[in-house]
Amino acid sequence: MEQPLTQRINLTGEINLPPGGYGGLRRALERSPRDVQDVVTAAGLRGRGGAGFPTGQKWSFVPMGDAAGGAAEPTCVVINGDEMEPGTFKDRLLLEGDPHAVVEGAAIAAHAVEASTVYLFIRQEYARAAARVQSAIDQARRAGLLGAGNGPRGRLEMHVHVSAGRYLCGEETALLNALEGRRPTPRAKPPFPQAQGVFGRPTVVNNVETVANLPHIVARGAEWFRGLAKRGDGTKLYGLSGRVQRPGLWELPMGTPLREILDRAGGMKPGFALRGLLPGGASTGFLLPEHLDTPMDFDSVAAAGSRLGTGTIIVLDDRTCPVGFCANLMAFFARESCGWCTPCREGLPWAAKLLHALETGEGVAADLDTLADLVRMIAPGHTFCALAPGAAEPLTTALQYFREDFERHAKLGKCPYR
């Protein structure tokens, strides 16, 4: 079976314009923007940044065309390469190893929504990725694929924006504020970015992995793309970290079972057993060994009680303390809160403090009830954006699945794993 995303990955040598490359973009430019939207919608491509929103449907919200009362201002496309979710590293592989796939996909997205400007938003720590993407843009421009003669207004400009980086930039309106040089706090919606986004212009924000699929969908068709999956749409980059024998990243059919991904990593390291895992990065809920036959697609993981998220799995082994595991994650999320709303600003540091107390022998049994109340208070619908609800997911499920570990910490007055 062909594996379209990673067929040109090169992490060591110089990145050059691939022979026969940009065929997907050439085919896209032969079609109308609406036709490109239709083929991506038919392919069923869903966003790979974590939310899983249908890509074609997202594009359809952009005002287009004079006859349809289209946008008065030129449309923008923003590619999110911030990738600050702990345990997630899939976009880095694409940005460093196959930047032309990202540039080509971004240009196709721009054509699909009649955009004249593309911004590739890359976190500061991804210096190699930013340099390689800029090199790919320069090569595409010299080849006449970008710049004058391209885009709905006769020109398609593409810029790399290296951000100071905050985890909150995973929220698309916070990313847009950061791109404008503002503090990265989420915006009130409506207006939605498709109507009023960066610099007040209609804007579509897509993930790096999402747009890397576009050249292959346009070149080979929706049916081909759907046929790659076991369940869902196309292929997916699945990552795996923790005490496994070969941590890494694999491109596999969407819907590949968790067990198969773990097997590709060689299973657990000798002397360690699987206790649980976060299936989609640090802001997803725990699954247990009994869930290993769950297909890794959006609907199946949700049915098992978690989220696919970014598809990058973090393993919890039987010799790692789940309380300490959650304390580490909660300290990160508390630090990354923008402080905009009270449940997140006050709730996350409070949860981090209680978990630290349990780990250091200063916690009491009543802290478990307080933690349970806290995760209810920062649940979806109680905060301005999804940062705090996402942070609560691993803790909520840890209290459900590993409650005896929390109780032992309070009873013994120390971490029993030390």
ABEGO torsion letter per residue (X at the ends): XBBAAAAABBAABBBBBBBGBGAAAAAAAABBAAAAAAAAAAAGBBBAAGAGBBAAAAAAABBBEAAAGBBABBBBBBBBAAGABBGBAAAAAAAAABAAAAAAAAAAAAAAAGBABBBBBBBAABAAAAAAAAAAAAAAAAAGABEBGBEAAGBBBBBBBBBAEBAAAABAAAAAAAAAGBBBBBBBOOBBAAABBBGGBBBBBBBAAAAAAAAAAAAAEAAAAAAABABEBEBBBBBBBEBBABBEBBBBBBGBBAAAAAAAAGEBBBGBBBABBBAAEAABBBBBAAAAABBBBAAAAAAAGBBAEAGBBBBBBAABBAAAAAAAAAAAAAAABAGABAAAAAAAAAAAAAAAAAAAGABBAAAAAAAAAAAAAABBGABABAAAAAAAAAAAAAAAAAAAAAAAAAAAGBBAAX
